[in-house]
């Protein structure tokens, strides 16, 4: 069996923080599982020093999850662990929390386009229709070259934000 690449050594403050979190049990399941993994992977003086496979069986996760949590904890700067006690919760929060998505979702409708949509929705509907449907509004926005393409759901969400009535 190969030696562990990433060693987890918890400080007393981190150990106490994890213990308190697990005792309370009020956290998302993912955070609780990661907290259990860190406590069982602790290679400090008071740590159980279990293998990844033993930890995975005890916490009921895949061994790769244990390895990823261990690697994420070991990747944090060591000075945060050796620093002031108030830095320990921050270090744990970075390992236990979710990383925000890097994806950027550009808005299809900016303020000007939303104003055009509301104006269009309040105007008279096209011939042969009693009122504007979401599909008609989406199609007309594309025809008027206000947007390249838009779904009726985006039109619905934009109209819901306003207090206008389509009649």
N, C-alpha and C positions, 0 to 999 in steps of 0.2 A: 504494500500500500504506500502511495506517495505521501510526502509531507504536505501539510496544508500551506497554501500560498498566502492566504490572508488570515492573520491572527487577530482575533477580537479580544481586547482587554478593556473591560468596563471599569470606570472609576466608581467609587462608592456612591457618588451622587447619581451617576447614570444607573447603577444597579438599583438604588432606592427608587428612582423615577420609574423604571420599568416595573418594579415590584408593585408600586402604587397604581400604575396604569392597569396592570393585570388584575389586581385586587378589585379595583372599581369595576372593570369589565365594560366600561362605557366608552367605547371607541369603535371605529369601523373594524370589521373582521380582519381586513388586510393588515391594519396596524397592530392588532392584537397578535396575529400570527408572526409578524416580524419581531415584535417585542419578545415573544416566546423563543424565537430563533436566536436572538441576540443573547438572551439569558442563558440558554443552553450551550451556546457557542463560546461563552466567556472563558478565556484561558488564563484569567487572573488567578490570584491566590485562592479566592473563594469560589471560583467558577467550576462547573462540572466537567468541562473539557471533553464534550462528547464529539463523536465523528459526525460528518455531514449526514451519513446514512441513518445513524441513530437519532439525530435531531429531526430528520425528515419523517421518520416513523413516529416519533413522539408528537410532533406538531401536525402530522398528516398533510405534508406538502411534498413536492418533488425535491429530490436532492439538489437539482439545479437552482431551485429557489433559495435554498439554504446558501449555496455558493454565491449567488448574486447578492444576497443580503450581507453576507460576510465581506464580500468584495466592496460593496458600497460603504460599509462602515470603515473598512481599512483604508479606503481612498480619501477619507476626510483628513484634514491636517492634524498632525499629532499635537500641535500646540493648543488646539481647542480642548483636548482632553487634559492636558497638563495645566491649563490656564485656570481662571477663576471658576468657582463652582456654578455660577450663573450661566456659564457657557455650555455646560453639560446638557441641559434641556434642548438648547439650540442644535447641538450635534445630533441628539436623538431625533429631534423633529425633522432634520434633513434626511435621516435614514428611514424613519417610519412614515413620513408623509409622501404624498404623491408628487411627482415632478410635473410641473405645468407643461402643457403641450406647446410645441414650438410652431405649430401651424398657425397661419394668419388667415382669417376669414374676411376678405374684403366685402364691404357692404355693397349690395347690388343697387340699393336706392339710397342716395344721399339726400340732403334736405331739399335740394331743388327738384330732384326726381320724385320725391314723396309729394311735394307740393303739386307737381304736374299730375300725379296719380289721383290725388284728392280732387283736383279741378276736373279731371276727366271723369271720375266716378260721380261727381255731382252734376255733370252735363247730361243732356238728353242722350238716351241710348241709340245705337244705330238702328236703321230701318229694319223692321221685322223682329225686333226684340223689345219686350216690355220693360226690361231693366238690364243694367250691366251685370254680366256674370264675371266671375274671377278670371275665367279663361279669355273672355272678350277683352277685359282690361289688360291682361298680360300681353295678348296679341297686339293691342293697339299701342302699348308702350314700345313694343319692338318695331311696329310700323313707323311710329313717329321718331324712331332712332334715339329714344331717351335712354334705353338700355340695349345691350347686345342680345340678351336672352334672359327670361325671368320665368319662374314657375308661378302658378296660381297661388300656391301656398305662401310665397313671399309677398305677393300682392295682398293676400288675406291678412297676414301678420302686420303689414304696414297700415292697412285700413283699420285694423282693430285698435291700433295705438291712437288713432284720431277719434274725435267725437262726431265725425261726419256720418250722415246716414245716406245709404244708397237708394233709399226710397222704398 
